[in-house]
């Protein structure tokens, strides 16, 4: 990996710097006083929240946080360019706080997909996935917002559902039969779960900023903050209740608390800035919590055993299913209420078209990307070296494995422990 990764990373960065020099300039608009605090919140979610959420694997913490940082740093630069090319229509790309927020949004989709393939891909593969996915994401986002003129202020469809199903398609193509019986390192420890919970808390606290960041007016931003706030709260209580209920001993499952408590923020995203009333937001959050818990408990084992979809972080249950719920909520709300932004009236037909095209583009794009990542010269780790930092990182001596264990671990997996 030494030369392949370094050459590709430097080549990509030099190319991006040259493109910035040619096409990018400062914006004349000054909204930094109002948007910069929101940008800070979103930025922390991307680099700290997503990164630490994936540190639950006992021997993959360096990669979870480190590769997360690599993907975000590359993705936000590439996203600035691709989104700029699509939206400026031949003019110079003007960068300001809002464009930086949108650049962070583009990386979120790639980070969600990273969760689906966590522990099973090389850093070289993740560079390629980031560039390809951010490009496809920007194209789909342009289709949804500019051509279909649908609303998705909190990006339930364009980020969460897109990133989840893109990642699931990638992991399906990269299916590893040798991991069917679970790898011995595909487990958490007490301390790794505490680190992952730190990521959950950062995401939970800042999610109202995420859903309100690109709202067109202050009143809509306030509605998005309030609706997300109460959706998350209701979702959390329901998640704790169901986590105890589905466990035979009535105990809480850390995998559910780390993930399903966030589903309310995902599901309320599409209609977050609409006049849906906090009561409806709480209902959406409660439904998202139920769907996510049941997804982890029943659907994840089914996908792994029957459909060969090895979803390491369970992104289908945190981002995929709640993202679809958010899209459906947007369809229902626009059918009941007359919602318009900047002269554009939203219709249930366009909302449905946005959801359908997003899922289709994500699945096709993910499958094609998986095919690219499967090329042998990209240096995919062997099955026995999956979920192990020492393959790609210098780790302290006491953490290194001194022997290669057979890949026949039969203990309960992290997701199986929730059953």
C-alpha positions in Angstrom: 0.0 0.0 0.0 3.0 2.3 0.6 3.4 3.7 -2.9 -0.1 3.1 -4.3 -1.9 5.0 -1.5 0.6 7.8 -1.2 0.7 8.4 -5.0 -3.1 8.4 -5.4 -3.6 10.7 -2.3 -1.0 13.2 -3.4 -2.3 13.1 -7.0 -5.8 13.8 -5.9 -4.8 16.6 -3.6 -2.6 18.3 -6.2 -5.4 18.1 -8.8 -7.9 19.6 -6.3 -5.5 22.4 -5.5 -5.0 23.2 -9.2 -8.8 23.2 -9.8 -9.3 25.5 -6.8 -6.8 27.9 -8.2 -8.6 28.0 -11.5 -12.3 27.9 -10.5 -12.7 29.0 -6.9 -13.0 32.5 -5.4 -14.3 34.2 -2.3 -18.0 35.0 -2.1 -19.3 38.5 -1.7 -22.1 37.4 0.6 -21.5 37.9 4.3 -23.6 35.6 6.4 -20.7 34.4 8.6 -22.1 35.9 11.8 -25.3 33.8 11.6 -24.1 30.7 9.9 -20.7 30.1 11.4 -22.0 28.7 14.7 -24.1 26.2 12.8 -21.2 25.4 10.6 -19.1 24.6 13.7 -21.8 22.2 14.9 -22.0 20.4 11.6 -18.2 20.3 11.3 -18.0 18.6 14.8 -20.6 16.1 13.8 -18.6 15.1 10.7 -15.2 14.8 12.3 -16.0 13.9 15.9 -19.5 12.5 15.9 -19.2 10.1 12.9 -15.6 9.2 13.7 -16.2 8.2 17.3 -19.5 6.5 16.6 -17.6 3.9 14.6 -14.9 3.2 17.3 -16.9 0.3 18.8 -14.8 -2.3 17.1 -12.2 -3.5 19.7 -9.2 -3.4 17.4 -10.3 -0.8 14.8 -10.4 2.5 16.6 -7.4 4.1 14.8 -9.0 3.4 11.4 -12.5 4.4 12.5 -11.4 7.9 13.6 -8.4 8.3 11.3 -9.9 7.1 8.0 -13.1 9.1 8.9 -10.9 12.2 9.0 -9.2 11.3 5.7 -12.6 10.8 4.0 -14.0 14.0 5.4 -10.9 16.1 4.5 -10.8 14.8 0.9 -14.6 14.8 0.5 -15.2 18.4 1.5 -12.7 19.7 -1.0 -14.0 17.5 -3.8 -17.6 18.3 -2.8 -17.0 22.0 -3.0 -15.8 21.6 -6.6 -18.5 19.2 -7.8 -21.4 21.0 -6.2 -19.9 24.3 -7.4 -19.7 23.1 -11.0 -23.3 21.9 -11.0 -24.8 25.0 -9.3 -22.8 27.9 -10.8 -23.4 26.9 -14.4 -20.1 28.0 -15.9 -19.3 30.8 -13.5 -16.6 30.9 -10.8 -17.3 28.9 -7.7 -17.9 31.2 -4.8 -17.1 29.8 -1.4 -18.7 31.0 1.8 -20.0 29.5 5.0 -23.0 28.0 3.3 -20.9 26.3 0.6 -18.7 24.9 3.4 -21.8 23.5 5.1 -22.9 21.9 1.9 -19.4 20.5 1.4 -19.5 18.9 4.8 -22.9 17.5 3.9 -21.5 15.8 0.8 -18.9 14.0 3.0 -21.6 12.8 5.4 -22.9 10.5 2.6 -19.5 8.9 2.1 -19.0 8.5 5.9 -22.3 6.7 6.2 -21.2 4.3 3.4 -17.9 3.9 5.2 -19.9 2.5 8.1 -21.3 -0.3 6.0 -17.9 -1.5 4.9 -16.0 -0.6 8.1 -13.1 -3.0 8.7 -13.3 -4.7 5.3 -11.7 -2.1 3.0 -8.3 -0.5 2.6 -7.5 3.2 2.8 -6.8 3.1 -0.9 -10.2 1.8 -1.6 -11.8 4.5 0.6 -10.1 7.3 -1.4 -11.7 6.0 -4.5 -15.1 5.4 -2.9 -15.0 9.0 -1.5 -14.3 10.6 -4.9 -16.9 8.5 -6.8 -19.6 8.7 -4.2 -19.3 12.5 -3.6 -19.6 13.0 -7.3 -22.7 10.8 -7.6 -24.1 12.4 -4.4 -23.8 15.9 -5.9 -25.5 14.9 -9.1 -28.4 13.3 -7.2 -28.7 16.3 -4.9 -28.9 18.6 -7.9 -31.5 16.4 -9.4 -33.6 16.4 -6.3 -33.4 20.1 -5.4 -33.0 21.9 -8.8 -34.8 19.6 -11.3 -37.5 17.9 -9.3 -37.7 20.9 -6.9 -38.3 18.7 -3.9 -37.6 19.7 -0.3 -35.1 17.8 1.9 -33.8 20.4 4.3 -32.4 17.8 6.8 -31.3 15.5 3.9 -33.2 12.4 5.1 -33.2 11.3 1.5 -30.2 12.9 -0.2 -27.7 12.1 2.6 -29.0 9.4 4.9 -30.9 7.1 2.6 -28.5 7.7 -0.2 -25.4 7.0 1.9 -26.9 3.9 3.5 -28.1 2.2 0.3 -24.9 3.2 -1.6 -22.9 1.6 1.1 -25.1 -1.5 1.2 -24.7 -2.0 -2.5 -20.9 -1.6 -2.1 -20.8 -4.2 0.7 -23.0 -6.6 -1.3 -20.6 -6.5 -4.2 -17.6 -6.8 -1.9 -19.2 -9.8 0.0 -16.7 -11.9 1.9 -17.8 -15.6 2.3 -15.1 -16.0 4.9 -16.8 -13.5 7.2 -20.1 -15.3 7.2 -19.5 -16.8 10.6 -18.2 -13.6 12.0 -14.6 -12.5 12.6 -13.2 -12.6 16.1 -12.3 -8.9 15.9 -15.9 -7.9 14.8 -16.7 -7.3 18.5 -16.8 -4.4 20.9 -15.3 -4.1 24.4 -16.5 -2.1 27.4 -14.1 0.8 26.7 -14.6 0.8 22.9 -18.4 1.1 23.4 -17.8 4.1 25.7 -15.8 5.8 23.0 -18.6 5.1 20.5 -21.1 6.5 22.9 -19.1 9.8 22.8 -19.8 10.0 19.1 -23.5 9.3 19.7 -23.7 12.2 22.2 -22.0 14.7 19.9 -24.3 13.7 17.0 -27.4 13.8 19.2 -26.6 17.2 20.6 -25.8 18.9 17.3 -28.4 17.2 15.1 -30.8 20.2 15.3 -28.1 22.3 13.7 -27.6 19.7 11.0 -31.3 19.7 10.1 -31.6 23.5 10.2 -28.3 24.6 8.7 -29.6 25.3 5.1 -33.1 26.4 6.0 -34.0 29.4 3.8 -35.3 31.8 6.5 -34.9 32.3 10.2 -38.5 31.1 10.9 -37.9 27.9 9.0 -34.6 27.4 10.8 -36.4 27.7 14.2 -39.0 25.2 13.2 -36.3 22.7 12.1 -34.5 23.1 15.4 -37.6 22.6 17.5 -38.9 19.7 15.5 -35.5 17.9 15.5 -35.1 18.6 19.2 -38.3 16.9 20.2 -38.1 14.1 17.6 -34.7 13.1 19.0 -36.0 13.2 22.6 -39.0 11.0 21.8 -36.9 8.6 19.8 -34.5 8.2 22.7 -37.1 7.2 25.2 -38.7 4.8 22.8 -35.3 3.2 22.0 -34.5 2.6 25.7 -38.0 1.1 26.2 -37.7 -1.3 23.2 -34.1 -2.1 23.9 -35.1 -3.6 27.2 -38.3 -5.2 25.7 -36.6 -7.1 23.0 -33.9 -8.5 25.3 -34.8 -11.7 27.0 -33.3 -10.6 30.2 -34.7 -7.0 30.0 -31.3 -5.4 29.7 -30.3 -2.4 27.5 -28.2 -3.0 24.4 -25.4 -0.5 23.8 -25.5 -1.0 20.0 -29.2 0.1 20.1 -28.5 3.1 22.4 -25.6 4.2 20.3 -27.5 4.1 17.0 -31.3 3.9 17.3 -31.4 7.0 19.6 -30.3 9.1 16.6 -32.9 7.8 14.1 -35.3 10.5 15.1 -33.0 13.2 13.8 -32.7 11.3 10.5 -36.4 10.7 10.0 -37.6 14.2 10.7 -35.1 15.7 8.4 -37.1 16.1 5.2 -40.0 17.9 6.8 -38.1 19.5 9.7 -38.6 23.1 8.6 -42.3 22.6 7.9 -45.3 23.5 10.1 -45.9 19.9 11.3 -46.3 20.7 15.0 -43.9 19.3 17.6 -46.4 16.6 18.4 -46.0 15.2 14.8 -42.2 15.5 15.1 -42.3 13.4 18.3 -44.5 10.8 16.5 -42.0 10.6 13.6 -39.1 10.2 16.1 -41.0 7.5 18.0 -41.6 5.6 14.8 -38.0 6.0 13.8 -36.8 4.6 17.1 -39.1 1.5 16.7 -38.0 0.9 13.1 -34.4 1.2 14.0 -34.5 -1.1 17.0 -36.5 -3.7 15.1 -34.1 -3.4 12.2 -31.1 -4.1 14.3 -32.9 -7.0 16.1 -34.4 -8.8 13.1 -33.4 -7.3 9.8 -29.6 -7.1 10.1 -29.1 -10.8 10.8 -31.5 -11.6 7.9 -29.6 -9.4 5.5 -26.3 -11.0 6.5 -27.4 -14.6 6.4 -29.8 -14.5 3.5 -28.8 -11.7 1.2 -25.1 -11.6 1.9 -25.1 -7.9 3.0 -22.5 -7.5 5.7 -23.4 -4.2 7.3 -20.7 -3.6 9.9 -22.3 -0.5 11.6 -25.9 -1.2 10.8 -26.3 1.9 8.7 -29.4 0.4 7.2 -31.2 0.8 10.5 -29.8 4.2 11.5 -29.8 5.9 8.1 -31.5 3.8 5.5 -34.9 2.9 7.0 -35.3 6.2 8.9 -34.3 8.0 5.8 -37.0 6.3 3.8 -39.4 7.2 6.7 -38.4 10.8 6.4 -39.0 10.7 2.7 -42.5 9.3 3.2 -43.2 11.9 5.9 -42.3 14.6 3.4 -44.7 13.1 0.9 -47.6 13.0 3.4 -46.9 16.5 4.7 -46.8 18.1 1.3 -50.0 16.3 0.4 -51.8 17.7 3.4 -50.2 21.2 3.7 -49.4 23.8 1.1 -45.6 24.3 1.6 -43.5 26.6 -0.5 -40.0 28.0 -0.3 -38.6 30.9 -2.5 -41.6 30.7 -4.8 -41.4 26.9 -5.3 -44.5 24.9 -4.2 -43.7 21.4 -3.0 -45.9 18.5 -4.3 -46.2 14.9 -3.0 -45.5 13.7 -6.6 -42.1 15.4 -6.7 -41.3 14.3 -3.2 -42.0 10.7 -4.1 -40.0 11.0 -7.3 -37.1 12.4 -5.3 -37.2 9.5 -2.9 -37.4 6.9 -5.7 -34.6 8.4 -7.8 -32.4 8.8 -4.8 -32.7 5.1 -3.8 -32.2 4.0 -7.4 -29.2 6.1 -8.0 -27.7 5.1 -4.7 -28.1 1.3 -5.4 -26.8 1.5 -9.0 -23.9 3.9 -8.1 -23.0 1.7 -5.1 -22.9 -1.5 -7.1 -20.7 0.1 -9.8 -18.4 1.6 -7.2 -18.2 -1.8 -5.5 -17.2 -3.3 -8.8 -14.4 -0.8 -9.1 -13.2 -1.4 -5.5 -13.1 -5.1 -6.2 -10.2 -4.7 -8.7 -7.3 -6.8 -7.3 -4.6 -4.2 -7.5 -6.4 -2.0 -4.9 -5.0 -4.1 -2.1 -8.0 -5.3 -0.2 -7.1 -6.9 3.2 -7.5 -10.7 3.6 -10.4 -12.0 5.6 -8.2 -12.9 8.6 -6.8 -9.3 8.7 -10.2 -7.5 8.6 -11.2 -5.3 11.6 -7.5 -5.0 12.7 -5.7 -1.6 12.9 -2.2 -3.2 12.8 -2.6 -4.0 9.1 -2.5 -0.3 8.2 -1.4 1.5 11.3 1.5 1.5 13.7 0.0 0.4 17.0 1.4 0.0 20.5 3.2 -3.3 21.0 0.8 -4.6 23.6 -2.1 -4.2 21.1 -0.5 -6.2 18.3 -1.6 -9.7 17.5 1.3 -12.2 17.8 -0.5 -15.0 16.1 -3.0 -15.4 13.3 -6.2 -17.0 14.6 -8.4 -19.2 12.5 -11.4 -17.4 11.2 -14.0 -19.7 12.8 -15.1 -17.6 15.8 -18.6 -18.8 16.8 -19.3 -16.4 19.7 -22.3 -14.0 19.5 -21.7 -10.9 17.3 -22.5 -7.4 18.4 -25.8 -7.5 16.6 -26.6 -11.0 17.6 -26.3 -9.9 21.3 -29.3 -7.6 20.8 -31.5 -10.6 19.9 
